[in-house]
Amino acid sequence: MNRIIALIIGILLFSVISIKAQNTYQLLISSPDNECVLDVIEYKPDYFVIVGVRNPKDNVYDRTSMLLKIKPDGDTTIRFLKINDSSLMISKIIPYDNNFFVFGCLSPPLEFNDRFFIGEMDENFSLKWHKSYVLSDTNIFFQNMFVLNKKDGGYYSCFDATDENYLTNTYFVNLDINGDTIETKKIPFSSGQNTTGFSYNADSTKLWLWGTWYSTQSSRGYRIEVDTSFVVQRVQTLPNDILNSINILWLNDTDIMVSGGYIRSSNPPDNDICIMKIDTSLSLNALQYYGLYDTIDYPAWNRNISCRTTDSIFFLGQLNNAIAFWPEEPSWIYAGIIDPQLHLLSEKRLGGDANYEPRNILATSDGGCIITAQRYDYKTQKYEYDIVIIKLAADDFITEIKEDTICYAKEIKVYPNPGGNVIYINSTEKNARMFLYDLMGKIVLEKELSFGINAINATNLKSGIYCYRIVNFSGYIINGKWFKI
């Protein structure tokens, strides 16, 4: 029988710093090693389980799984798990009765190969059983692993992994309820890809993969449809050149919200968080961008969009991405709430005292959300990330938002709407810029705005629906639709 090692790390080696208030808290989990959160669930009201990974600074392959249980008052229990001397990384956790199923990868010592791992845990994170499988020609699993419940019991899992030639491919595993494999399959690709979403289609008869293809010529978001035997049915590109950390959220039986990144400009650098609404055929129905002007803003790496009800949808991203593994400048956690028409209802920014890399956002049963991020204090830390966990109540987005943000949103007017050959914008800002997009995300008008009434010539625009984005130089944003008749 395999020997299981589970350790509670002492206070001298590991610390949890918490700031608490009613229904909210902020936790900083710090040690001399690297830590990263991979998944978060709310397994009963106001109780959360988080899985992540820890590794020494000098050995990224010596991985130990982290399991955190957080109570409503923010009190946190942390366990670390290894099996014998094998490297273990649990990437996904799913509640089942009073237990949990966990999924990830296991690497025996002296082997440069990862095995697919599945196990069952009780509420105290004790393993009841576990199994691991060698998949043909896999090398190192990436962190983006996905799991879907099957209607008849069991699970579908998909993930990206490198093969023996160090090429990235997508792998599928079909498991029964006991964790035994029914079928495994590899889908090879000629170019690099990053799978960041996994879902059923509308009637749950097919499986959809969502992600990004990368090549020297171009990069595009995609959706791949496979049947339940993992045979590819069709491959489609997503509209609007959306890419990076693509997530999806079903709004109803026909409408899907898709979030990801969008490269607006390379000189000067300007990336935004892009959220669009499409139907099941990938036709674009609505589109908006969120972020700061002339900065590189990214969606969160793992789960960046979440909701309990579709009238309030949470999204998560990073403001001022430094494009460096060990960034030497600050960044901010950027969270917002939008409605199904993509209107920004409220927002919140956190950080700025270090570099923050948002990982997950989860809408919670109390109407708020929980956020996880990596934190790197480049002034005091040396090549190691800590974990930040932030629980926000619903009214945190309203009561703590800057007052001038609300005034700015209320006082800029775009009219008439519907309109004709002239768009009038009454601005209370001395320095702002208006961008007008067609439904494919292409900028068709761009105009500097001055204080007062601005008249913008729209004669060359065809009749139809356009999206506008107004940004001032503090980064406050207004999004909306304009109809030309």
TORFI-354607 format. One line per field, with one value per residue (C-alpha): residue number from 1; x, y, z. Coordinates in Angstrom, 2 decimals. Example, Ala and Ser with C-alpha at 12.3 -4.5 7.8 and 13.67 -1.06 7.14 Angstrom:
2
n: (1:2)
x: (12.30:13.67)
y: (-4.50:-1.06)
z: (7.80:7.14)
***
This chain:
485
n: (1:2:3:4:5:6:7:8:9:10:11:12:13:14:15:16:17:18:19:20:21:22:23:24:25:26:27:28:29:30:31:32:33:34:35:36:37:38:39:40:41:42:43:44:45:46:47:48:49:50:51:52:53:54:55:56:57:58:59:60:61:62:63:64:65:66:67:68:69:70:71:72:73:74:75:76:77:78:79:80:81:82:83:84:85:86:87:88:89:90:91:92:93:94:95:96:97:98:99:100:101:102:103:104:105:106:107:108:109:110:111:112:113:114:115:116:117:118:119:120:121:122:123:124:125:126:127:128:129:130:131:132:133:134:135:136:137:138:139:140:141:142:143:144:145:146:147:148:149:150:151:152:153:154:155:156:157:158:159:160:161:162:163:164:165:166:167:168:169:170:171:172:173:174:175:176:177:178:179:180:181:182:183:184:185:186:187:188:189:190:191:192:193:194:195:196:197:198:199:200:201:202:203:204:205:206:207:208:209:210:211:212:213:214:215:216:217:218:219:220:221:222:223:224:225:226:227:228:229:230:231:232:233:234:235:236:237:238:239:240:241:242:243:244:245:246:247:248:249:250:251:252:253:254:255:256:257:258:259:260:261:262:263:264:265:266:267:268:269:270:271:272:273:274:275:276:277:278:279:280:281:282:283:284:285:286:287:288:289:290:291:292:293:294:295:296:297:298:299:300:301:302:303:304:305:306:307:308:309:310:311:312:313:314:315:316:317:318:319:320:321:322:323:324:325:326:327:328:329:330:331:332:333:334:335:336:337:338:339:340:341:342:343:344:345:346:347:348:349:350:351:352:353:354:355:356:357:358:359:360:361:362:363:364:365:366:367:368:369:370:371:372:373:374:375:376:377:378:379:380:381:382:383:384:385:386:387:388:389:390:391:392:393:394:395:396:397:398:399:400:401:402:403:404:405:406:407:408:409:410:411:412:413:414:415:416:417:418:419:420:421:422:423:424:425:426:427:428:429:430:431:432:433:434:435:436:437:438:439:440:441:442:443:444:445:446:447:448:449:450:451:452:453:454:455:456:457:458:459:460:461:462:463:464:465:466:467:468:469:470:471:472:473:474:475:476:477:478:479:480:481:482:483:484:485)
x: (0.00:1.30:2.37:0.54:2.26:0.04:1.68:0.45:3.28:4.33:4.04:7.77:7.69:4.22:2.00:-1.56:-2.22:-5.91:-7.96:-11.59:-14.95:-18.50:-18.88:-15.53:-11.88:-8.47:-5.91:-2.21:-0.65:3.12:6.12:9.67:8.38:6.20:2.43:-0.34:-4.13:-5.62:-9.29:-11.84:-15.32:-18.08:-19.02:-21.69:-22.91:-19.98:-17.55:-14.84:-12.24:-9.23:-6.66:-3.26:0.37:3.60:7.15:10.63:12.08:14.91:12.79:9.49:8.94:8.99:5.30:3.23:-0.55:-2.12:-5.66:-7.33:-10.66:-12.03:-14.87:-17.37:-15.27:-12.12:-10.50:-8.37:-7.06:-4.20:-2.89:-0.10:-0.25:2.34:2.20:5.47:8.15:6.14:5.39:1.63:-0.41:-4.18:-5.75:-9.51:-11.79:-15.47:-17.82:-19.55:-21.94:-19.82:-16.56:-14.49:-13.14:-9.75:-7.97:-4.44:-1.07:1.39:5.13:7.11:10.68:13.38:10.71:10.30:6.70:3.37:0.58:-3.13:-4.30:-7.75:-8.67:-11.47:-11.08:-13.19:-14.01:-10.70:-8.73:-7.74:-7.40:-9.80:-8.36:-6.41:-5.42:-2.95:-2.59:0.28:-0.97:0.90:3.81:2.82:5.55:4.55:0.91:0.01:-2.13:-5.24:-7.15:-10.94:-13.55:-17.22:-19.75:-21.31:-25.07:-24.77:-22.06:-18.34:-16.35:-14.86:-11.51:-9.40:-6.07:-3.04:0.22:3.52:4.53:7.93:8.85:7.86:4.86:1.65:-1.43:-4.89:-5.73:-9.10:-9.93:-13.31:-13.72:-16.40:-17.67:-14.94:-12.15:-11.36:-10.55:-13.04:-11.20:-8.28:-7.35:-4.88:-5.76:-2.52:-2.17:0.39:0.60:0.71:-2.57:-3.85:-7.12:-8.83:-12.45:-14.40:-18.19:-21.11:-23.05:-26.66:-28.20:-25.19:-24.58:-21.22:-18.20:-16.76:-13.16:-12.39:-8.95:-6.30:-4.12:-0.69:1.45:4.06:1.48:-1.52:-3.26:-6.98:-9.55:-11.24:-13.97:-13.50:-16.49:-15.92:-18.33:-18.33:-15.80:-13.52:-13.75:-13.43:-16.63:-15.66:-13.24:-14.38:-12.65:-14.23:-15.23:-13.34:-9.81:-10.46:-7.62:-5.85:-7.65:-10.92:-13.79:-17.48:-20.72:-24.12:-26.77:-29.64:-30.18:-29.04:-26.76:-23.19:-20.97:-17.31:-14.47:-10.82:-8.16:-7.95:-4.86:-5.99:-2.61:1.03:2.39:1.64:0.83:-2.88:-4.56:-8.04:-10.35:-12.91:-16.36:-18.82:-22.20:-22.62:-25.14:-24.39:-23.42:-20.78:-22.68:-21.74:-24.61:-22.81:-19.25:-17.50:-13.97:-12.84:-9.51:-7.32:-6.24:-2.78:-2.00:-1.73:-4.75:-5.37:-8.24:-7.53:-5.66:-8.01:-11.67:-12.29:-16.11:-18.74:-22.35:-25.13:-27.82:-27.36:-28.48:-25.15:-22.10:-18.67:-15.47:-11.83:-8.65:-5.32:-4.54:-0.99:0.41:4.19:4.75:7.53:7.86:9.30:7.73:9.40:6.34:2.94:-0.33:-3.93:-6.66:-9.63:-13.09:-16.38:-20.07:-21.91:-25.46:-26.39:-26.16:-22.50:-23.15:-20.67:-22.72:-19.86:-16.17:-13.45:-9.66:-7.33:-3.57:-1.00:1.44:2.98:2.47:-0.80:-1.68:-5.39:-6.25:-9.92:-13.22:-16.23:-19.70:-20.83:-24.16:-24.39:-24.37:-20.69:-17.59:-14.26:-11.05:-7.67:-4.43:-0.68:1.28:4.90:6.44:9.39:10.81:11.25:10.72:13.22:11.71:8.74:5.01:2.52:-1.25:-3.92:-7.54:-10.19:-13.83:-16.09:-19.72:-22.11:-22.18:-18.36:-18.54:-20.97:-19.97:-16.24:-16.17:-14.79:-17.53:-16.13:-16.45:-20.20:-20.52:-18.57:-20.85:-23.98:-22.91:-21.60:-24.44:-24.44:-27.37:-29.53:-29.81:-30.92:-29.20:-28.19:-25.11:-23.99:-23.27:-23.41:-21.49:-21.97:-18.84:-18.00:-14.36:-11.68:-9.64:-11.38:-11.48:-14.36:-13.99:-16.78:-16.72:-18.70:-20.00:-16.82:-14.80:-13.18:-12.70:-14.68:-14.41:-12.03:-12.33:-10.74:-13.44:-13.36:-15.48:-19.06:-20.87:-18.85:-20.29:-18.88:-19.44:-20.92:-21.83:-19.57:-21.06:-23.63:-26.94:-26.72:-25.60:-22.31:-20.62:-19.00:-16.33:-15.45:-12.29:-10.77:-7.09:-7.72:-9.02:-12.75:-14.82:-18.32:-19.60:-22.80:-24.53:-25.37:-27.83:-27.59:-30.82)
y: (0.00:3.47:5.62:8.97:11.98:14.84:17.68:20.76:23.26:25.06:28.77:29.36:27.97:29.00:31.91:33.01:36.71:37.63:40.83:40.12:41.86:40.59:38.27:39.46:38.69:38.91:36.15:36.27:32.80:33.06:30.75:30.67:28.52:29.23:28.80:28.92:28.35:26.12:25.69:26.95:25.64:26.51:23.08:24.39:27.94:30.19:27.25:27.08:24.54:25.64:23.43:24.59:23.62:24.47:23.93:25.00:27.98:25.91:22.96:23.59:19.83:18.99:19.73:19.31:19.68:22.31:21.94:24.80:24.80:28.26:28.80:31.70:33.83:33.30:30.75:28.54:24.99:24.07:20.62:19.56:16.22:13.99:10.28:8.58:10.76:11.46:14.96:15.58:18.43:18.40:20.73:20.12:19.24:18.22:17.67:14.28:13.49:14.35:13.65:15.14:13.75:15.24:15.23:16.12:14.62:12.41:12.16:9.30:10.18:9.95:9.91:12.86:11.87:12.86:10.36:11.18:11.12:10.67:10.14:10.43:12.42:12.85:16.25:16.28:15.80:12.25:10.11:7.15:5.79:7.01:5.77:6.95:6.15:6.40:7.97:7.28:9.64:12.32:14.28:17.17:18.14:21.77:23.30:23.79:20.59:20.40:17.93:17.46:15.26:12.58:12.13:8.42:8.86:9.23:12.04:13.43:15.16:17.08:18.84:19.96:18.03:17.84:14.65:13.01:15.54:18.44:19.32:20.33:18.20:17.92:14.71:13.26:10.74:9.02:7.71:5.69:6.48:4.30:6.23:3.51:4.60:3.71:5.48:7.85:9.78:12.37:15.08:16.32:19.82:21.18:24.53:25.48:25.66:26.42:24.84:27.07:25.89:22.63:22.36:20.42:21.70:22.82:19.32:17.68:15.27:16.76:18.19:21.63:22.69:26.42:27.95:29.71:28.62:30.24:30.44:32.74:34.04:34.68:33.67:33.02:31.77:28.50:26.02:22.32:20.00:16.31:13.48:11.42:9.04:12.07:12.11:15.65:16.79:20.35:23.16:26.81:30.11:32.60:36.08:39.28:37.79:36.98:34.97:34.09:32.54:32.05:31.13:30.55:30.90:29.65:32.39:30.27:27.47:29.62:32.39:32.04:34.63:34.34:36.12:36.43:38.88:41.26:42.94:46.42:47.88:46.84:50.40:51.69:48.40:48.21:44.91:44.71:42.19:41.26:39.85:39.02:37.35:34.78:32.15:28.46:28.99:31.56:34.54:37.69:39.47:41.89:42.93:45.05:45.76:46.46:47.82:50.91:53.10:52.35:49.49:45.72:44.31:40.55:38.29:36.05:32.92:30.15:31.10:34.72:34.81:33.42:33.93:32.52:34.45:35.92:39.41:39.87:38.35:38.68:38.99:39.16:40.47:42.18:45.83:46.55:43.16:43.46:40.51:39.10:36.00:38.07:41.50:44.60:46.86:46.93:45.63:45.56:42.98:44.21:42.76:43.90:43.06:43.21:42.46:40.09:43.04:43.53:46.88:47.52:47.78:48.22:47.51:47.16:47.47:45.95:45.89:48.28:47.66:44.63:42.64:40.68:37.93:37.06:33.37:32.66:34.31:32.39:33.84:32.83:31.89:35.15:37.27:38.16:36.45:34.95:35.86:34.14:35.62:35.23:38.06:38.97:41.78:42.58:44.92:42.25:38.80:36.87:34.61:33.25:33.91:34.00:33.44:36.08:35.06:37.81:37.29:40.18:40.78:42.01:45.58:45.83:46.63:49.47:51.03:51.05:52.16:55.68:58.28:60.00:56.71:56.76:60.45:59.96:57.13:59.18:62.48:61.50:61.32:59.85:60.99:60.75:56.99:55.73:58.40:59.45:61.05:62.90:61.49:64.01:63.32:65.63:65.13:66.39:65.42:67.64:64.70:61.59:59.43:57.72:54.47:53.13:49.47:47.39:44.01:42.28:44.40:46.64:50.30:52.38:55.74:57.20:60.71:62.86:64.43:67.86:69.30:69.98:68.89:67.03:66.48:63.43:62.86:59.39:59.91:57.12:54.52:52.04:51.62:49.07:48.43:49.75:49.55:52.60:52.82:56.10:56.24:59.07:59.14:57.87:54.71:55.11:53.51:53.76:51.12:51.08:50.50:53.09:52.41:54.17:54.30)
z: (0.00:-0.87:2.03:2.12:3.61:4.81:6.70:8.54:8.17:11.33:11.87:11.41:7.88:6.78:7.74:7.11:7.61:7.68:7.68:8.53:8.55:8.42:5.38:4.01:4.59:2.99:3.48:2.61:2.58:2.62:2.86:1.46:-1.44:-4.48:-4.06:-6.65:-6.46:-9.18:-8.20:-5.67:-4.81:-2.33:-1.04:1.36:2.05:3.07:3.31:0.67:-0.42:-2.41:-4.09:-5.21:-5.50:-3.73:-4.96:-3.83:-5.62:-7.06:-8.31:-10.08:-10.57:-6.85:-6.41:-3.26:-3.30:-1.06:0.28:2.14:3.96:4.78:7.26:7.08:9.47:7.38:9.68:7.46:7.72:5.39:4.52:2.21:0.45:-1.23:-2.03:-1.11:-2.68:-5.81:-7.00:-6.76:-8.17:-7.59:-10.15:-9.74:-6.85:-7.10:-4.13:-3.99:-1.12:1.94:0.13:-2.68:-5.93:-6.84:-10.19:-11.16:-12.02:-10.17:-10.93:-9.37:-8.33:-10.99:-13.72:-16.05:-16.74:-15.24:-14.68:-14.65:-11.02:-9.49:-5.84:-3.30:-0.07:3.02:4.52:6.39:3.14:3.98:0.86:0.87:-2.37:-5.37:-8.83:-11.43:-15.11:-17.57:-20.80:-24.02:-24.83:-22.30:-20.59:-18.35:-17.62:-17.66:-14.92:-17.06:-16.33:-16.71:-15.50:-16.43:-14.63:-16.82:-16.72:-16.00:-13.35:-13.85:-15.43:-18.60:-18.17:-20.66:-20.36:-22.34:-22.02:-23.83:-25.61:-25.93:-28.65:-26.35:-28.51:-26.76:-27.40:-25.86:-24.00:-22.99:-20.28:-19.81:-16.25:-14.53:-11.01:-9.49:-11.17:-13.72:-17.26:-19.99:-22.80:-23.32:-26.45:-27.70:-30.22:-31.84:-33.24:-35.67:-33.86:-30.21:-28.34:-24.89:-23.79:-21.20:-21.27:-21.41:-21.61:-23.00:-26.00:-25.55:-25.42:-23.67:-26.55:-27.58:-25.78:-26.54:-26.01:-25.86:-26.13:-28.22:-31.11:-31.25:-34.38:-35.87:-38.36:-36.10:-32.89:-32.65:-30.21:-31.14:-30.26:-31.01:-30.93:-30.16:-29.54:-26.36:-27.96:-28.42:-32.21:-33.59:-35.31:-36.26:-35.49:-35.47:-34.79:-32.41:-33.56:-32.77:-32.42:-28.75:-27.20:-23.91:-20.92:-22.79:-20.44:-21.21:-19.29:-20.43:-20.07:-21.38:-23.92:-26.84:-25.52:-24.27:-22.64:-23.64:-21.87:-22.82:-23.89:-26.83:-28.26:-29.21:-30.08:-29.99:-30.21:-27.68:-25.93:-25.12:-24.22:-22.75:-21.14:-23.79:-23.04:-25.75:-26.08:-28.84:-29.81:-30.21:-33.88:-32.72:-34.17:-32.28:-30.50:-28.16:-27.33:-24.70:-23.50:-19.95:-18.75:-18.63:-21.51:-22.96:-20.54:-20.87:-19.04:-18.91:-17.87:-14.86:-15.81:-14.61:-13.98:-14.96:-15.22:-12.85:-11.76:-9.58:-11.45:-14.91:-13.87:-12.00:-13.66:-12.06:-14.09:-13.00:-14.57:-14.02:-14.67:-15.86:-16.76:-16.90:-19.31:-17.12:-14.97:-12.12:-12.72:-11.31:-11.20:-9.47:-10.85:-9.66:-9.24:-11.26:-10.57:-11.99:-12.25:-15.57:-16.69:-19.58:-22.00:-20.87:-19.17:-16.37:-13.17:-10.70:-10.30:-7.69:-7.83:-5.27:-4.92:-6.35:-3.48:-5.27:-8.44:-8.39:-10.87:-10.55:-10.90:-10.05:-9.31:-7.99:-7.44:-3.96:-2.40:-0.40:-3.58:-3.36:-4.72:-3.71:-5.56:-5.61:-6.91:-6.77:-5.14:-5.83:-3.79:-6.03:-3.36:-0.68:-2.25:-4.32:-6.96:-5.02:-5.17:-2.31:-2.41:-1.78:-1.11:-0.99:-0.02:-1.04:-0.18:-2.86:-1.56:-1.49:-5.19:-4.50:-1.18:-1.80:-5.42:-5.93:-6.04:-9.11:-11.00:-10.40:-11.29:-14.47:-15.55:-14.89:-16.42:-19.85:-22.33:-25.85:-27.99:-30.01:-29.72:-32.22:-34.27:-37.75:-39.27:-36.12:-32.67:-29.82:-26.61:-23.66:-21.56:-18.07:-18.65:-20.13:-21.38:-22.62:-25.72:-27.50:-29.46:-31.67:-32.76:-35.17:-34.01:-35.17:-32.74:-35.39:-34.47:-36.96:-35.16:-32.62:-31.23:-28.52:-26.34:-24.76:-21.97:-23.06:-26.21:-28.86:-32.35:-34.16:-37.87:-38.50:-42.17:-43.41:-41.09:-42.34:-40.55:-37.76:-34.20:-32.82:-29.44:-27.88:-25.21:-23.51:-21.40:-19.41:-18.55:-15.02:-16.59:-15.85:-18.55:-19.98:-22.38:-24.35:-27.69:-30.32:-33.12:-36.49:-38.45)
***
